[in-house]
Amino acid sequence: NKCSIKIRIYRIMTSFENPKAIRHFQSICDSCQDLVSRFHTPSDLRLYCDGYLQALRNCNSLELRDQEKLESLMERWILDPSSFIEQGGEENKGFFDKKRV
């Protein structure tokens, strides 16, 4: 349900010690949620996330440990369709079945 999703995201965010890592995690999550609401596929999300993470690597914005942790968490987060919530607040169960409009 929606509450358990929020709790799971809260636990992930609090696993970071660096506030910058939390902000980057939130930014990626918000952008991916927006992409899902516009019927983008999981591979589209992966491309977006990979580009974002590569840009972080290139500018050395995070410590190596935080960077690796963020990459690992995003990998799991994107593959889990329960990470995405539809506009009505419902879990997006049809995420992997949606077709482009």
N, C-alpha and C positions, 0 to 999 in steps of 0.2 A: 504494500500500500504506500501511499504518498509519504506518510510519516516515517516509515522504515527507510525509504530512499533518502529523505533528508538526514536521518541519523547516520546512514552509511556515508554520505558526502561529508557530514560534519567530522566523522572519525578520520576520513582521509585527510581533510584539511588540517586537522589538529596533529596529524602525524608529521607535518613539516614544522621545523623550528624557525625557518626563515620566512618572514612576512612576504618577501618578494615571491617566493615559491608558491605561497597560498594565493597571491594575486594572479600569478600566471595560471595556476590550476583553475581558478574561478573564471578567468578570461577565456581559456580554451573551452571549458564546460559551457559557458554562456553562448559562445560562438557555435559550438556543435549543436546545442539545443536549437538555435536559430536555423541552422542548416537543415536539421531534421524536420522542423516545422515547414520548411520549403521543399520537402520530399527529396532531399539528397540521400544518396546511398551510403552504406557503411564505408565503401572504398573512397567516396568523396570526403568523408570525415577523416579517414586515415591520412589522405593527402594533405588536408588542411592542418591536421595535428602534426604530421611529420615536418611540414614546412615551418610551422611555428616553433617546434622544438629545435629544428636546425638553426633557425635564426637566433634562438637563445644560446645555442652552443657557439655560434660564430662570434657573438658579441661578449661571451663570457660573463653573462649577466648573473648567473648562479654559480655557487660552489659545485664542484664535480659531484659530490654526494647528493645534493639537492636535485641537480640536473638528472642524474640517473634514477633517483626515486620518482621524479615527475614523469620521466619517460616510461617507467615500469607501470605506474598507476594509470597513466593515460592509455597504455596498451590494453590493460584489463577493462578500464572504464568504457572505452569505445566499443569493445566487443560485447558488452552486456546491454541488451536492449532495455532492461529495466532502469538504466541510467537516464533514460529520456522520458520526459513527461509531456503529454499533449496539452494543448491550450486549456482544456477543461479541467486540468489537474489530474487526469487519469494517466496511469502508466501506459506508455506507448507499446502495446503488445504486438502490433502489426508492423513494427519498425522495419524488419527485414523483408516484409512482403509489399511494402508501398511501391507504387509506380509513379514515375514522374508525370506531372501535369503539363 
